[in-house]
Amino acid sequence: MKPLCGAALLLLCLAAAARSSCVCEKNKRVTNCRMDGSGRCRCEAIGSGIIVDCSTLTSKCLLMKAEVMGSKSGRREKPKDAFEDTDGLYDPECENSGAFKAKQCNGTTCWCVNTAGVRRTDKHDADLKCNQLVRTMWIIIEMKHAERNAPLNAESLKKYFTDTITSRYQLDGRFITSVLYENPYITIDLKQNSSAKSTGDVDIADVAYYFEKDVKGQSIFQNNAGLNVSIDNEPVKLEKTVVYYVDEIAPEFSMRSQIPGLIAVVVVVVIAIVAAIVVLVLTRRRKGKYVKAEVKEMNEMHRGLNA
């Protein structure tokens, strides 16, 4: 009878394990998922080990850290559009709450970030002081759709994105202040200041990060379906998505960080001027040769007549 008891016990253990394990539908960058006493699925975020609640969106800081560390298979995820933003992906330092630490460093180089994890100061050495984590109160998501024979219906478009953001990303509708359509551009404004955000509200920075990944085909959701935009039952292809951030306190960039860009503009202008001068000189020289040739031919004709 002992073998039978052992087998029965094993089945009970397996059944209990199956009941306690779960799948984090809103974040595939997790491991060791278990159901807690309240019936919620909780998992360890890859890269940090911080426990996340799978009933809501995971913070952007933990998602970025997991992306840098790589997927469950151990392969590093390489974002397709990383070249568009050199500061877009880095290994962040996160608070236990999942929020970004105000000061981020890469070796001996450090900078200050906002609540969206976006750099808001010049890069300095490790002595840099970031006194507070400045809140991003306004996020502007600008998209451009592919060329179409006819423009989209503005009201249908507004309803689609409002419904999608409130249902898929669980953002309260009062934080979606505008969905503007100016063919072919679509602009979504998300505004959420410190006083308006309560404890249970999803952060607009997390929503924008999930949304951007969905649009680019790099969905964080477990089903990996991405976001298939459809307006009035007609698929809409998005060609470009850019996210802009506005903080409660203005960023602290110095003119020094803008010098390389200004130098590049000056160099281009100088090259254009030099090229124009060269073309002008060559043109005048050619005209001079033509005039000389015409004068020579006229002199020869006169000499022929006089002869």
Secondary structure, DSSP 8 states (H G I E B T S, - for coil): -HHHHHHHHHHHHHHHHHHHB---TT-SSEEEEEE-TTS-EEEEETTT--EEETTS---HHHHHHHHHH--TTS-----TTGGG-TTSS----B-TTS-B-SEEEETTEEEEBBTT--B-B--B-TT----S-B-EEEEEEEEEE---SS---HHHHHHHHHHHHHHHS---GGGEEEEEEETTEEEEEEE--TTT--TTS--HHHHHHHHHHHHTT---STT------EETTEE--EEEEEEEEEESS--B--GGGGHHHHHHHHHHHHHHHHHHHHHHHHHHHHHHHHHHHHHHHHHHHHHHHH-
